[in-house]
Amino acid sequence: MADTLEDVLDRAREGIDRSEALGEAQVAVLEAALSLVRASGERLAQSPSERAELLREALASVRAATVATGIAVTRAHRSPVVAAQLPGLLPGTPAVRI
């Protein structure tokens, strides 16, 4: 599974514009997923420090994705064009609760 995620992450890094917050969030989520899959590997059962490092990396990626997504939402509220692409984010409409 890690190999598949690595391939997807490589393609995402090549094809996603990370200068935009939404693109950065997408890549960060994939990085977190890869770290979590690697941390669950059986060979790491004998190396708690390596597992802990991968879990820290996953947490850092999730934090980055959270910040980038927050920025993307803020920008969507400011831009009617972008907001039109996100349900519930049009000016004057209630936000969608997840």
C-alpha positions, 0 to 999 in steps of 0.5 A: 500500500505504501508503494501506491501512496508514494506513486500518488504522492509523486503525481500529486507533487508534479501536478498540483499547484502548491502555491495555492492553499488548497493544493498544499492541503491536498499534498499534505493529506497525502503525505500524512497518509503515507506516514501513517501507512509506513508507521503501521508496517510490521518491521517498525514493531521492533523500532518504536523510535522510528514509528514515533518519528513517522507518527510525528511526521503524520501529525505535522502533515495533518497540521499543515493540511489544517492550516492550508485548508483554513486559508483556502476557506478564508480565501473562498469567502473573499472570492465569489468566483472560488466560493461559487465552486464550494457549496455553502460558501456563496456570500449570503448563504449559510456555511455547511457544517461537517 
